[in-house]
C-alpha cells in the first residue's frame, strides 16, 4: 500500500494551503478502468486539494476549457457561495504518486477565478477507499492507497 506525504513541514503553510497532491488531468477516450495501464493524458502536473468538505472531486472550469475537455452535462451544485449551475466534464485525474486514476464526470468549479491555488478538488468519494492522516500541529499529512 503506497503512502505519500502531502502535507507541509510548516504547520502554518498547511493551514493556508491544505493537503495538496499533484495530479494529471485529461481525457483518453480509449482508457478503460479494467486496464492495468494509465490513461494517455498530458504529463502536466496540477495542484489538487484533498478536500474532506467536498463529496465529489471537481476540476477548475478554466483549466477544463483550456484542456478542451468535453462538456457532457450541466449540473446545479451547492457550496460556500450558494448554488450555481456548472458544466460537467468527462475526464481522468491521474495521481502519479499513488499510481491511481479517478475517472468519470467532474463538475467544473471556479477555483482559479476565486484566486485559489488549486486546480482540482479531491473529494470524499475518493477518500472512502483511502486513508488520510492529518496532524495539524506538525504539518504532516499522509495519503494512503487502500
CORPE-V362909 format. One record per residue. RES is the residue in one small letter. SS is DSSP state (a for helix, b for strand, c for the rest). BURIAL is 1 if it has 9 or more other C-alpha atoms within 8 Angstrom, else 0. Layout:
BEGIN
RES_SS_BURIAL / RES_SS_BURIAL
END
This chain:
BEGIN
x_c_0 / x_c_0 / x_b_1 / x_b_1 / x_b_0 / x_c_1 / x_c_1 / x_c_1 / x_c_0 / x_c_0 / x_a_1 / x_a_0 / x_a_1 / x_a_1 / x_a_0 / x_a_0 / x_a_0 / x_c_1 / x_c_1 / x_b_1 / x_b_1 / x_b_1 / x_b_1 / x_b_1 / x_b_1 / x_b_1 / x_c_1 / x_c_1 / x_c_0 / x_c_0 / x_c_1 / x_c_0 / x_c_0 / x_c_0 / x_c_0 / x_c_0 / x_c_0 / x_c_0 / x_c_1 / x_c_0 / x_c_1 / x_c_0 / x_c_0 / x_c_0 / x_c_0 / x_b_1 / x_b_1 / x_b_1 / x_b_1 / x_b_1 / x_c_1 / x_c_0 / x_c_0 / x_c_1 / x_c_0 / x_c_1 / x_c_1 / x_b_1 / x_b_1 / x_b_1 / x_a_1 / x_a_1 / x_a_1 / x_a_1 / x_a_0 / x_a_0 / x_c_0 / x_c_0 / x_c_1 / x_c_0 / x_b_1 / x_b_1 / x_b_0 / x_b_1 / x_b_1 / x_b_0 / x_b_0 / x_b_0 / x_b_0 / x_c_0 / x_c_0 / x_b_0 / x_b_0 / x_b_0 / x_b_0 / x_b_1 / x_b_1 / x_b_1 / x_b_1 / x_b_1 / x_b_1 / x_b_1 / x_b_1 / x_b_1 / x_b_1 / x_c_1 / x_c_0 / x_c_1 / x_c_0 / x_b_0 / x_b_1 / x_b_0 / x_b_1 / x_b_0 / x_b_1 / x_b_1 / x_b_1 / x_b_1 / x_b_1 / x_c_1 / x_c_1 / x_c_1 / x_c_0 / x_c_0 / x_c_0 / x_c_0 / x_c_0 / x_c_1 / x_c_1 / x_b_1 / x_b_1 / x_b_1 / x_c_1 / x_a_1 / x_a_1 / x_a_1 / x_a_1 / x_c_0 / x_c_0 / x_b_1 / x_b_1 / x_b_1 / x_b_0 / x_b_1 / x_b_0 / x_c_1 / x_c_0 / x_c_0 / x_c_1 / x_b_1 / x_b_1 / x_b_1 / x_b_1 / x_b_1 / x_b_1 / x_c_0
END
